[in-house]
């Protein structure tokens, strides 16, 4: 049984993420808590949810599962996913959210000690669910109580952000909460930091009436127009559970997500009191991140999409001091916690903009043209095609350095790069490229990929 994707379990609340599944997952996590409970990690599971209409019933099912396994429930109520992760330190956590999916969906994210479950723990949950493990003995069931998780989280974000940049007094920020959980986090945090904040779609509503939950240049059209017509320093857009962040400048243009990562990565690498500051990112992330981190005296390590926490652990095992980790739109702040946190990013960026201005922060970042294209490839042929590409792509571009850890990534002396990797959800091989001559690079790489796919098909 395979339940977990790259960001927890997600799907239709009628067909996939049903109360029956929520009950089974809750029991599996509760069993983990009971088996691994110690004085430093309590056999407790914090349960929270976003504002989706199906959330209360699913949360109730998770709670029943946890208690029936013998663990105790701590009800955190409606809150952003990073706030639930914060509350899961020294214990376990389950968040009911489908993030940026449509309102018909819901999902489950599982945490331990403030970090999302790794692949090993996810497989264990899947095995417990498949085995339909029975409840604990009747006199060993756990209990439940309500906790206040949101205020301490917001206070922690404010304290963390105050260690970076400058006072936000006098700064004006427009925040599009998307009728999601950011409404309970970012505006209040930025106001506490001194900023003047105006919110759009600031009422929590599981139908997402203001815009679709995924923040894109198209869905943020109202925020962009508001900034273009107004007098604000910059804007922020969030997804449904506030782990993603999109930045918009004062003219209403979306700042490229890799530029945002480069700004933050350079800041944390330069600010770090460490001999070997490391930034962890993903193979599809821009070379502009590497350039700015190197300029600040640090280095970049890459890990597969959806596994930032695993990349952080590996970098630390290698002796590096991880100061920041990110994939597009999602950031981990190790100095604050081990979870993805869009509210913390909003707070730190606000302080950095207050100190230097957004234009000055962007100025050193080389923003080369970027493209992503897809080459048709049936799922059954992906492995063979990628095996051929590990040889044919380096042969086609002999001057490039090659990394085959997560697909095939080629880097060129002028800072250009390309990545070829199989899609995990669709019948495609993806081609990513960044270069001043990006169209020509994509054309050449795509031709090599198409040849590899065709050769696999013809050999069958």
C-alpha positions in Angstrom: 0.0 0.0 0.0 1.4 3.4 -1.0 -0.2 6.3 0.7 2.4 9.1 0.9 3.5 11.4 -1.9 6.1 14.1 -1.8 4.1 16.1 0.7 2.0 13.7 2.8 -1.2 12.0 1.8 -3.6 14.0 -0.4 -6.7 13.4 -2.4 -10.5 13.5 -2.6 -12.2 13.5 0.8 -14.8 11.1 -0.6 -12.6 8.7 -2.4 -9.1 8.8 -0.9 -8.7 10.8 2.3 -11.8 9.4 4.0 -12.7 9.2 7.7 -11.8 5.5 7.5 -8.3 6.3 6.2 -7.9 9.1 8.8 -8.8 6.6 11.6 -6.3 4.1 10.4 -3.5 6.6 10.0 -4.3 8.1 13.4 -4.0 4.6 14.9 -0.7 4.0 13.1 0.8 7.2 14.4 -0.6 6.6 17.9 1.1 3.2 17.8 4.4 4.9 16.9 4.0 7.3 19.8 3.4 4.4 22.3 6.2 2.3 21.0 8.8 5.1 21.0 7.6 7.2 23.9 10.3 8.3 26.3 10.8 11.1 28.8 12.2 13.3 26.0 9.5 12.3 23.5 6.1 12.1 25.0 3.5 9.5 23.8 1.3 12.4 22.6 0.0 13.3 19.2 -0.9 16.9 18.5 -3.8 17.1 16.0 -4.6 20.2 13.9 -6.4 21.1 10.7 -6.9 23.8 8.2 -10.2 25.5 7.3 -11.5 22.9 4.9 -15.1 21.8 5.3 -14.1 18.2 5.7 -11.5 19.0 8.3 -13.6 18.5 11.6 -14.8 15.0 10.7 -11.3 13.9 9.6 -9.7 15.4 12.7 -12.2 13.5 14.8 -11.3 10.3 13.0 -7.6 10.8 13.5 -8.2 11.5 17.2 -10.2 8.3 17.6 -7.4 6.4 16.0 -4.7 7.9 18.1 -6.5 7.3 21.4 -7.5 3.7 20.4 -3.8 3.0 19.9 -3.1 4.0 23.5 -1.6 7.5 22.9 -2.9 10.8 24.1 -4.3 13.5 21.8 -3.6 17.2 22.1 -6.1 19.1 20.1 -4.6 22.2 18.5 -7.6 23.3 16.4 -7.4 25.4 13.3 -3.9 26.6 12.5 -1.2 26.8 9.9 0.8 23.7 9.2 4.1 25.2 10.5 2.3 26.0 13.8 1.3 22.3 14.1 4.9 21.3 13.3 6.1 23.7 16.0 3.7 22.1 18.5 4.9 18.6 17.6 8.4 19.2 19.0 9.2 16.4 21.5 6.1 14.5 20.5 4.1 13.6 17.4 1.8 15.6 15.2 -0.9 15.1 12.5 -2.1 17.9 10.4 -5.3 17.6 8.3 -4.6 19.7 5.2 -4.4 19.4 1.4 -2.3 22.5 1.2 -2.9 24.1 -2.2 -5.3 21.5 -3.6 -8.9 22.3 -4.4 -11.6 22.4 -1.6 -12.9 19.0 -2.5 -9.6 17.4 -1.3 -8.0 17.0 2.0 -4.8 15.4 3.3 -2.7 14.2 6.1 0.8 15.3 7.1 2.6 13.5 9.9 5.4 15.0 12.1 7.7 13.9 14.9 10.0 16.2 16.9 9.0 19.1 14.6 9.9 17.3 11.3 7.8 15.6 8.7 8.0 11.8 8.7 10.8 10.5 6.6 10.3 7.7 4.0 11.1 5.0 6.5 8.4 6.2 9.0 6.0 6.7 6.1 6.5 3.1 5.0 5.8 1.9 8.6 2.5 3.8 8.7 1.6 2.3 5.3 2.3 -1.2 6.7 0.3 -0.6 9.8 -2.7 0.6 7.8 -2.4 -2.3 5.4 -2.2 -4.8 8.3 -5.3 -3.3 9.9 -3.8 -3.5 13.4 -6.4 -3.7 16.1 -6.9 -1.2 18.9 -5.0 -1.4 22.2 -6.6 -3.1 25.1 -9.8 -1.3 26.3 -8.1 -0.1 29.5 -5.0 1.2 27.7 -6.7 3.8 25.4 -5.5 7.4 25.6 -7.3 10.6 26.4 -7.5 14.0 24.9 -7.2 17.7 25.9 -7.1 21.0 24.1 -3.9 23.1 23.9 -3.1 26.6 22.8 -0.6 26.1 20.0 -1.0 29.2 17.8 0.1 32.0 20.2 3.4 30.4 21.2 4.2 29.7 17.6 3.6 33.3 16.5 5.7 34.6 19.4 8.5 32.2 18.3 8.4 33.4 14.7 8.6 37.1 15.9 11.5 36.3 18.1 13.3 34.5 15.4 12.8 37.2 12.7 14.1 39.9 15.0 17.5 38.3 14.7 17.6 39.3 11.1 17.4 42.5 9.1 16.0 45.7 10.6 12.8 46.9 12.3 9.9 46.9 9.9 8.5 50.2 11.4 7.1 52.2 8.4 7.2 49.3 6.0 3.9 48.5 4.2 3.1 45.0 3.1 0.1 43.5 1.3 -0.6 39.9 2.2 -3.0 37.6 0.2 -3.9 34.8 2.6 -6.0 33.0 0.0 -8.8 32.3 2.6 -6.3 29.9 4.2 -4.3 29.4 7.3 -1.9 32.3 6.6 -4.7 34.6 7.9 -4.0 33.2 11.4 -0.2 33.7 11.1 1.5 36.2 8.7 -0.5 39.4 9.2 -0.3 39.3 13.0 3.4 38.4 12.9 4.3 41.2 10.5 2.3 43.7 12.5 4.1 42.7 15.7 7.3 43.4 13.8 6.1 46.9 13.1 4.9 46.7 9.5 1.7 48.2 8.2 -0.2 45.3 6.8 -3.3 45.1 4.5 -4.8 41.7 3.9 -6.6 40.3 0.9 -8.8 37.1 1.3 -8.0 37.3 5.0 -11.1 35.3 6.2 -10.6 31.5 6.7 -13.0 29.8 4.3 -12.7 26.1 3.2 -14.4 26.9 -0.1 -11.6 29.3 -1.0 -14.0 31.9 -2.5 -11.3 34.6 -3.1 -9.0 32.6 -5.3 -7.8 29.1 -5.8 -5.6 28.0 -3.0 -2.4 27.6 -5.0 -0.6 30.9 -5.3 0.4 31.5 -8.9 0.9 34.6 -11.0 -2.7 34.0 -12.3 -4.4 33.3 -9.0 -2.6 36.3 -7.4 -4.0 38.7 -10.0 -5.9 40.8 -7.5 -2.8 41.1 -5.2 -0.6 42.1 -8.2 -3.1 44.7 -9.3 -3.5 46.0 -5.7 0.3 46.5 -5.5 0.6 48.1 -8.9 -2.1 50.6 -8.0 -1.1 51.2 -4.4 1.8 52.4 -2.3 3.3 49.3 -0.8 6.8 48.1 -0.4 6.0 44.5 -1.5 3.4 41.8 -1.3 3.2 38.2 -0.1 0.9 35.4 -1.3 0.4 32.1 0.6 -1.2 28.7 -0.1 -3.9 27.0 1.9 -1.8 25.9 4.9 0.8 28.7 4.9 3.9 26.6 4.2 4.3 28.1 0.7 5.2 31.7 0.0 5.2 33.8 -3.2 6.8 37.3 -3.2 5.4 40.2 -5.4 7.3 43.5 -5.9 5.7 46.9 -5.5 4.9 47.1 -9.2 2.9 43.9 -9.1 5.4 41.5 -10.6 6.0 38.1 -9.1 9.6 37.7 -7.9 11.0 34.4 -9.3 10.9 31.7 -6.6 14.5 30.8 -7.1 15.5 34.5 -6.6 13.7 34.5 -3.3 15.6 31.4 -2.3 18.9 32.9 -3.4 18.2 36.1 -1.4 17.5 34.1 1.8 20.2 31.5 1.2 22.9 34.2 0.7 21.7 36.0 3.9 21.8 32.9 6.1 25.2 31.8 4.6 26.7 35.2 5.2 25.1 35.6 8.6 26.2 32.2 9.9 28.8 31.7 12.6 29.9 28.4 11.0 33.0 27.1 9.3 31.0 25.2 6.7 27.6 26.9 6.1 25.5 24.7 3.9 22.3 25.4 2.0 20.2 22.4 1.0 18.0 22.6 -2.1 16.7 20.4 -4.9 18.0 19.4 -8.4 15.6 21.7 -10.2 16.7 24.8 -8.3 18.5 27.6 -10.1 22.3 28.0 -10.3 21.7 31.6 -9.1 21.3 30.0 -5.6 24.8 28.4 -5.8 26.3 31.7 -7.1 25.0 33.7 -4.1 25.8 31.1 -1.5 29.4 30.8 -2.8 29.7 34.6 -2.7 28.7 34.4 1.0 31.3 31.7 1.8 28.9 28.7 1.8 28.1 25.7 -0.4 25.0 24.1 -1.8 23.9 20.4 -1.4 21.0 19.0 -3.4 18.4 16.4 -2.5 15.4 14.9 -4.3 12.2 16.9 -4.3 10.1 16.5 -1.2 13.0 15.4 1.0 14.5 18.5 2.4 14.6 17.0 5.9 16.6 14.0 4.5 19.0 16.4 2.8 19.5 18.4 6.0 20.3 15.2 7.9 22.7 14.0 5.3 24.5 17.3 5.1 24.9 17.4 8.9 26.2 13.8 8.9 28.8 15.1 6.4 30.0 17.7 8.9 28.1 20.7 7.4 26.2 23.3 9.3 22.9 23.6 7.5 21.8 27.3 7.7 18.9 27.2 5.2 17.0 24.7 3.1 14.5 25.3 0.3 12.8 24.0 -2.8 10.6 26.3 -4.9 8.2 28.2 -2.7 8.9 26.1 0.4 11.6 27.0 3.0 13.1 25.4 6.1 14.7 27.7 8.7 17.0 25.4 10.8 17.6 28.3 13.3 13.8 28.3 13.9 12.8 24.6 13.4 13.0 21.7 11.1 9.8 22.2 9.2 8.7 24.1 6.1 7.5 27.5 7.2 6.1 30.2 4.9 5.2 32.5 7.9 8.8 32.5 9.1 10.0 33.3 5.5 7.5 36.2 5.3 8.8 37.5 8.6 12.5 37.3 7.8 12.0 38.8 4.3 10.0 41.7 5.8 13.0 42.5 8.1 15.5 42.1 5.2 13.4 44.4 2.9 13.2 46.9 5.8 17.0 46.9 6.0 17.9 47.1 2.4 14.9 47.3 0.1 13.7 44.5 -2.2 15.4 46.0 -5.3 18.8 46.0 -3.5 18.3 42.4 -2.3 17.5 41.3 -5.9 20.3 43.3 -7.6 23.2 40.8 -7.1 21.1 37.8 -8.3 21.7 36.7 -11.9 18.2 36.0 -13.2 18.8 34.0 -16.4 15.9 32.8 -18.6 14.4 29.5 -17.3 12.3 26.9 -19.0 10.6 23.6 -18.2 9.3 21.2 -20.9 8.0 17.7 -20.9 8.8 14.8 -23.2 6.2 12.0 -23.4 7.4 8.8 -21.8 5.3 5.9 -20.5 5.9 5.1 -16.8 7.2 1.6 -17.7 9.9 3.1 -19.9 11.2 5.8 -17.6 13.9 3.8 -15.8 15.4 2.5 -19.1 15.3 6.0 -20.7 17.0 7.6 -17.7 19.7 4.8 -17.7 20.5 5.7 -21.3 20.5 9.4 -20.6 23.1 9.0 -17.9 25.5 8.2 -20.7 24.0 10.0 -23.7 23.6 13.5 -22.1 27.2 13.8 -20.8 28.4 12.6 -24.2 26.3 15.3 -26.0 27.7 18.0 -23.7 31.3 17.0 -22.9 32.2 20.3 -21.4 29.6 20.1 -18.6 30.0 18.8 -15.1 27.6 15.9 -14.4 25.6 14.9 -11.3 23.4 11.8 -11.6 22.1 11.6 -8.0 18.6 12.8 -8.8 18.1 12.6 -12.5 20.9 13.9 -14.8 22.0 17.5 -14.0 24.6 19.2 -16.2 26.3 22.5 -15.2 28.3 24.7 -17.5 31.1 27.1 -16.9 29.0 30.2 -17.7 26.5 29.3 -14.9 23.9 27.7 -17.2 22.5 24.3 -16.2 20.0 21.7 -17.2 18.2 18.9 -15.4 16.5 15.8 -16.8 14.4 13.8 -14.4 11.3 11.5 -14.7 8.0 12.9 -13.4 6.8 11.1 -10.3 3.1 11.6 -11.2 2.7 11.8 -14.9 4.0 9.9 -18.1 6.7 12.4 -18.8 10.4 13.0 -18.6 11.0 16.6 -17.5 13.6 18.9 -18.9 14.6 22.0 -16.8 17.1 24.5 -18.1 18.4 28.0 -17.2 20.7 29.9 -19.6 21.1 33.1 -21.4 20.5 31.0 -24.5 17.8 28.8 -22.9 15.7 28.1 -26.0 18.7 26.6 -27.8 19.8 24.6 -24.7 16.3 23.2 -24.2 16.1 22.3 -27.9 19.4 20.4 -27.8 18.6 18.6 -24.5 15.1 17.7 -25.6 16.4 16.1 -28.7 18.8 13.9 -26.7 15.9 12.9 -24.3 13.5 12.2 -27.2 16.2 9.9 -28.8 16.6 8.0 -25.6 12.9 7.5 -25.2 12.5 6.4 -28.8 15.4 4.0 -28.5 13.8 2.3 -25.5 10.4 2.1 -27.3 12.0 0.6 -30.4 13.9 -2.0 -28.4 10.7 -3.5 -26.8 
